[in-house]
C-alpha cells in the first residue's frame, strides 16, 4: 500500500475437512461459521452472510447505546432486524430498528442518523479496497 495505514482489527479463519465448518477468531474469541445443510454444510454455526449482518447489527446497537447513554435518555432496549438481498449489480441490506423506551419523534430521527454512522456501516457503505496474498 502507498498510503499510511492503521490497523483497526485483526481476525483469522481456518477450515479443515468438515464441510464447511470454519473456526473464525479475533483476539481471544472464536466462533463457528458454517453453511446450511441444504448446500452441504453441517449447519453448526451462522453462515458468512449472517455473520456479516450480525456484525453490522451489533455495531449499530452498540453505537446507539453509547449515544443514548451519553444523552441520558431512558431506553431499556434497542434491537435491529437485518436482511440482505441480491439485487441487480450488487446487494441491498435493510435494517429495522426498534426502541423500548420513552423517545420523542425528534430523538428517534436523530437515532436513525446515528445508526447510519456506526463504524461497520461506514466500512460497508464506503470505499473498500481488498488485497489477498499468499502467506
N, C-alpha and C positions, 0 to 999 in steps of 0.2 A: 504494500500500500504506500502511496506517495504522501498521504496526509497523516497528521498525528492522530493516534488512536488511544482511547482509554477503555480498558476492559470494564464492562458493567455486569457481566455474568459469565459463568463457565458451566458447561454441562457435558455429560458423556452418555453414550448408549452402547449396549452390546447385545448381540443376539447369538445364540448357539444353534443347536439343531431343532429345538422345539418350535414348530411353526406357530406363529410368527412372534412368539413371546420375546419381548425385549425388556431388559432392565435399563432404565434411564436414571441418571443421578446428577445431583448438583450439590457440592459441599458434602455434608454428612447424611444427606437424604436421598432415598431412592424410591422409585415406583415401578410398577409393572405396566407395560403398554403392550397391547395385543390387538389382533384383528378378530372380528366376529367369526363364529364357526361357519356361517354361510359362505365365507370366502376362504376357508381353510385354516383359520386361526383357532386358538383354544378358548377365546373369549374370557381370558383370565385378568384382563385389565381394560381400561378405556382405550379406544383406538386413537391414532395420532390426531385426527380432526377433533375428537372430543377433548384431547389434552390441550390442543391449541385454543379451543373455545373456553376451556376451564381456566387457562392462563389469562385470557382476556377478561373473563368474568370475575376471577378473584382479584385481579389488579383493579378492575373497575370498582368493586365494592370496598376494597381497602382504601383506595383513593377517596371515595365518597365518605367513608367512616372518618378518615383523617380530617377532611374538610368540615364535616358535621360536628365533630368533637371540638375542633378549633373555634367554630362559631357558637358552640354550646347549645345547639338545637337539640330538642328531645326527639330522638329517633331510636326506637328499640331494635329494629331490624331493617336491613337493606338486602334485597335479593335481586338477582338478574337472571333471566332466562335467555339463552342464546341459541341461534340456529344458523347454520351455514348452508348456502345454496350454490350450486354451479349455475352460472349464467353465461350467456354468450360473451366470450372473450375474458372471462375471469370468474370471480366469486363474489357473493354478497353475504355479509354477516349481519343478521338482525339481532338487536338486543332489546329486551323489555324490562324496565326497572320497576321495582315495587318498594315502597317505603311504608313501614309500620311506625307511625308517629304523627305528631301534630305539626304539619308543614303548610305554609301558605302557597298559593299559586306562584308567587314570585320566587319563593325558596325552591320550589320544585323545578322551575325554569332554570334557575342558577345551577342546580344539581345536575341537570341534563348537560349543561356546558362543561361542568367539572368531570362528569363521566367520560365525555369525549376527549378529555385531556390526560387520561391515565397513561403512564409510560408505554404499556403494551399496545394500547390503541394507537399511540403516536408511531410506534415502530411498524405496525401492520398497515396503517394508512399512509405512511411516509415513503421516502425513497430508500429502498433496501438494496444493498449490494451483498451478494453471497459469493464466497470463494471456497472451493473444495479442492483439497490436495491429498496426496498420498503421504502417510506418515513415514 
